[in-house]
Amino acid sequence: MKRITSAISALLALSLIFVLAACGSSSSNGLSEKEITVGVTGGPHQEVMEQVAKLAKKDGLTIHLKVFNDYNQPNIALNDKNLDANSYQTMPFLKNQIENKGYKITDVFKTVAFPMGIYSKKIKNLDELKKGDKIAVPNDPANELRGLQLFEKAGVIKLKKGSNVTSTKRDVISNPKKLQIIEMDAAQLPAQLNEVAASAINTNFAMGAGLTVLNDSIFHEPLKNNPYPNYFVVRTDNKNDKVVKQLKKYYQSKEVKDFIEKKFGGSVVPAW
């Protein structure tokens, strides 16, 4: 009986410890307020987050950066809990990923915008495009639509009404010069400029090739109130975590804004 009583007492004690731990651990699944890992794409997103990390470090928060070279892996890693957050994507791309892949992730604040530009080594103006010329756009969801819309805004082509993130060159309903539209991996577009008459290139990849939207593009999206801001993204369960509010404060600070404006000269702009 003594053994049974002791065993029951031990079990009750353990149960009490478990209950107390559960009651006091509402943030046990929350993000650490001391150390987090953020995924970014190489280039401006990485450079800006490095500045954010410096500000956070002063307050005792260490931000580790993991750099990716494509648009898909950062969301996979975040959803699989190999990252705590990521900073690299626009809303149309994020929504497409969530809808098609079922990720439990969400945006929490705006970061920067990268005005997309059209670049060429063969012409100075899109009016110079000749019949049958090749033009290139990114081939990933959202960015392909963005590239096509940029050519549309320039008066080169026309898309059907209701075009969305799944739109491709098949959704072009008017192409007076019968241009050949080449869909290509976004990262490869700068290297293939000699092969096409003009190409819509994401700014981060353009900058990686030494191109700037203000000095080198022949047409570009607006710098102010750009329609494609990027977002800081976390798992949905963590969207209200205290550290997320801290990160927003650091990212949208005057220090980071001044760095962006000085460093990138209009190719990257604050979106908040």
MIDREN-172068 format. One record per residue (C-alpha): residue in one letter; z, y, x. Coordinates in Angstrom, 2 decimals. Layout:
<recs>
- a|Z|Y|X
...
</recs>
This chain:
<recs>
- m|0.00|0.00|0.00
- k|0.81|2.36|2.85
- r|-2.62|1.70|4.37
- i|-4.32|2.31|1.01
- t|-2.33|5.50|0.43
- s|-3.19|6.74|3.94
- a|-6.88|5.96|3.42
- i|-6.92|7.80|0.09
- s|-5.15|10.78|1.64
- a|-7.68|10.85|4.48
- l|-10.57|10.70|2.03
- l|-9.09|13.50|-0.05
- a|-8.62|15.60|3.07
- l|-12.19|15.03|4.14
- s|-13.42|15.86|0.64
- l|-11.42|19.08|0.67
- i|-12.86|20.04|4.05
- f|-16.38|19.32|2.77
- v|-15.87|21.40|-0.39
- l|-14.40|24.31|1.56
- a|-17.23|24.14|4.06
- a|-19.78|24.13|1.27
- c|-18.15|27.11|-0.43
- g|-18.06|29.07|2.78
- s|-21.54|28.23|4.02
- s|-23.85|30.04|1.60
- s|-25.67|31.25|4.72
- s|-25.71|27.84|6.43
- n|-29.42|27.58|5.67
- g|-29.96|31.25|6.36
- l|-31.55|32.69|9.46
- s|-29.30|33.37|12.41
- e|-28.24|36.96|12.93
- k|-28.03|36.32|16.67
- e|-31.25|34.53|17.59
- i|-34.57|33.91|15.82
- t|-38.10|32.78|16.71
- v|-41.11|34.72|15.43
- g|-44.71|33.54|15.59
- v|-47.43|36.06|16.39
- t|-51.07|36.03|17.37
- g|-51.83|37.18|20.90
- g|-52.65|40.86|21.35
- p|-51.34|43.79|19.29
- h|-49.09|41.72|17.02
- q|-47.44|40.29|20.10
- e|-47.14|43.68|21.81
- v|-45.59|45.36|18.78
- m|-43.10|42.53|18.26
- e|-42.11|42.83|21.91
- q|-41.07|46.43|21.15
- v|-39.19|45.28|18.06
- a|-37.43|42.68|20.21
- k|-36.25|45.38|22.62
- l|-34.63|47.33|19.80
- a|-33.06|44.20|18.34
- k|-31.69|43.16|21.74
- k|-29.60|46.34|21.88
- d|-27.80|45.19|18.74
- g|-27.26|41.65|19.99
- l|-30.19|39.99|18.21
- t|-32.50|37.96|20.45
- i|-36.07|37.55|19.22
- h|-38.09|34.77|20.83
- l|-41.86|35.09|20.44
- k|-44.22|32.16|20.08
- v|-47.84|33.17|20.58
- f|-50.72|31.50|18.71
- n|-54.46|31.83|19.15
- d|-55.59|30.99|15.62
- y|-54.74|31.99|12.07
- n|-53.58|28.65|10.66
- q|-50.89|27.35|13.02
- p|-48.31|30.13|12.51
- n|-47.99|29.34|8.79
- i|-47.86|25.61|9.42
- a|-45.10|26.13|11.98
- l|-43.17|28.47|9.68
- n|-43.38|26.14|6.70
- d|-42.30|23.19|8.89
- k|-39.28|25.19|10.16
- n|-40.56|25.36|13.72
- l|-40.46|29.15|13.37
- d|-38.09|31.50|11.54
- a|-40.78|34.05|10.69
- n|-44.29|35.14|11.59
- s|-46.11|38.44|11.85
- y|-49.90|38.38|11.86
- q|-51.53|38.12|8.42
- t|-52.91|40.12|5.51
- m|-51.95|39.52|1.90
- p|-55.25|37.90|0.80
- f|-54.99|35.40|3.65
- l|-51.32|34.69|2.90
- k|-51.98|34.14|-0.82
- n|-54.87|31.82|-0.05
- q|-52.69|29.75|2.28
- i|-49.87|29.50|-0.26
- e|-52.20|28.54|-3.12
- n|-54.22|25.98|-1.16
- k|-51.50|24.44|0.99
- g|-48.36|24.87|-1.08
- y|-46.38|26.67|1.60
- k|-42.96|27.98|0.53
- i|-43.31|31.25|2.41
- t|-43.39|34.89|1.33
- d|-43.99|38.41|2.61
- v|-40.95|40.65|3.12
- f|-42.31|43.92|4.53
- k|-45.49|45.63|5.75
- t|-46.16|45.84|9.46
- v|-49.46|47.23|10.78
- a|-53.08|47.45|9.73
- f|-56.08|46.60|11.90
- p|-59.09|48.51|10.58
- m|-62.00|46.06|10.82
- g|-65.14|47.37|12.48
- i|-68.79|46.46|12.73
- y|-69.96|46.27|16.34
- s|-73.36|45.94|17.97
- k|-74.94|45.88|21.40
- k|-78.42|46.38|19.96
- i|-78.24|49.21|17.43
- k|-76.34|52.47|17.03
- n|-76.53|52.64|13.26
- l|-76.80|50.02|10.54
- d|-79.91|51.76|9.22
- e|-81.65|50.35|12.30
- l|-81.28|46.75|11.11
- k|-84.67|45.07|10.82
- k|-85.88|42.50|8.35
- g|-84.54|39.06|9.22
- d|-81.94|40.30|11.71
- k|-78.77|38.27|12.19
- i|-75.40|39.71|11.22
- a|-72.10|37.88|11.70
- v|-68.81|37.68|9.81
- p|-65.57|35.69|10.32
- n|-65.68|32.28|8.67
- d|-62.03|31.99|7.58
- p|-60.86|32.73|4.02
- a|-60.06|36.39|3.31
- n|-61.53|37.64|6.58
- e|-65.03|36.53|5.58
- l|-64.72|38.47|2.34
- r|-63.40|41.44|4.28
- g|-66.37|41.35|6.66
- l|-68.87|41.00|3.82
- q|-67.22|43.87|1.94
- l|-67.52|46.04|5.04
- f|-71.27|45.39|5.23
- e|-71.44|46.05|1.50
- k|-69.64|49.38|1.87
- a|-72.14|50.30|4.57
- g|-74.96|49.66|2.08
- v|-76.40|46.62|3.86
- i|-75.75|43.93|1.23
- k|-74.21|43.60|-2.22
- l|-71.69|41.01|-3.42
- k|-71.39|39.67|-6.94
- k|-68.60|41.09|-9.08
- g|-65.27|39.32|-8.89
- s|-65.63|38.23|-5.30
- n|-62.32|36.97|-3.91
- v|-60.81|35.32|-0.84
- t|-62.90|32.20|-1.36
- s|-66.14|34.19|-1.30
- t|-68.77|33.41|1.34
- k|-72.32|34.49|2.07
- r|-73.35|32.50|-1.02
- d|-71.80|35.32|-3.07
- v|-74.27|37.89|-1.70
- i|-76.55|38.87|-4.60
- s|-78.58|41.57|-2.87
- n|-79.91|41.42|0.69
- p|-82.96|43.72|0.82
- k|-83.68|43.11|4.50
- k|-83.23|39.34|4.15
- l|-80.64|39.41|6.89
- q|-79.39|36.09|8.26
- i|-75.64|36.04|7.71
- i|-73.90|33.95|10.35
- e|-70.39|32.67|9.59
- m|-68.41|32.18|12.78
- d|-64.89|31.60|14.04
- a|-63.28|35.04|14.21
- a|-62.15|34.64|17.80
- q|-65.72|33.86|18.94
- l|-67.41|36.89|17.38
- p|-67.02|39.30|20.34
- a|-68.52|36.76|22.77
- q|-71.52|36.29|20.49
- l|-72.44|39.97|20.09
- n|-75.57|39.49|22.21
- e|-76.80|36.83|19.78
- v|-76.69|38.98|16.62
- a|-77.74|42.47|15.60
- a|-74.28|43.38|14.31
- s|-70.95|41.70|13.70
- a|-67.84|42.44|11.64
- i|-64.95|41.77|14.00
- n|-61.20|41.75|13.43
- t|-59.59|44.44|15.55
- n|-57.26|42.13|17.45
- f|-60.23|40.09|18.71
- a|-62.30|43.22|19.34
- m|-59.53|44.68|21.47
- g|-59.28|41.45|23.39
- a|-62.89|42.01|24.38
- g|-62.26|45.62|25.39
- l|-63.68|47.13|22.18
- t|-61.95|49.82|20.12
- v|-62.67|50.67|16.52
- l|-62.89|54.41|17.17
- n|-65.04|54.35|20.29
- d|-67.19|51.26|19.92
- s|-67.70|50.33|16.27
- i|-70.72|51.64|14.39
- f|-68.91|51.41|11.04
- h|-65.28|50.70|10.17
- e|-62.65|50.54|7.46
- p|-60.46|53.60|6.79
- l|-57.64|54.20|9.23
- k|-55.30|55.74|6.67
- n|-54.29|53.74|3.61
- n|-56.14|50.75|4.96
- p|-56.60|48.17|2.17
- y|-55.56|45.26|4.40
- p|-52.05|45.80|5.77
- n|-50.39|42.93|7.61
- y|-47.03|41.48|6.62
- f|-43.90|40.01|8.13
- v|-43.44|36.58|6.53
- v|-40.48|34.20|6.19
- r|-39.72|31.05|4.25
- t|-39.03|31.95|0.63
- d|-35.43|30.71|0.89
- n|-34.75|33.28|3.61
- k|-36.31|36.37|2.06
- n|-32.92|37.98|1.26
- d|-31.22|37.09|4.54
- k|-29.38|39.91|6.27
- v|-31.38|39.51|9.47
- v|-34.63|40.15|7.56
- k|-33.34|43.59|6.55
- q|-32.41|44.22|10.17
- l|-35.89|43.26|11.34
- k|-37.50|45.59|8.82
- k|-35.35|48.44|10.13
- y|-36.41|47.76|13.71
- y|-40.08|47.24|12.90
- q|-40.45|50.31|10.72
- s|-38.54|52.56|13.10
- k|-39.80|55.78|14.63
- e|-39.72|54.17|18.07
- v|-42.14|51.42|17.04
- k|-44.36|53.83|15.11
- d|-44.65|56.09|18.16
- f|-45.45|53.09|20.36
- i|-48.25|51.93|18.01
- e|-49.86|55.36|17.80
- k|-49.69|55.94|21.55
- k|-50.69|52.43|22.64
- f|-53.59|51.68|20.31
- g|-55.15|55.06|19.56
- g|-56.16|54.28|15.98
- s|-57.28|50.68|16.40
- v|-53.91|49.58|15.07
- v|-52.04|51.80|12.61
- p|-48.57|51.67|10.99
- a|-48.92|50.35|7.45
- w|-45.55|51.38|6.03
</recs>
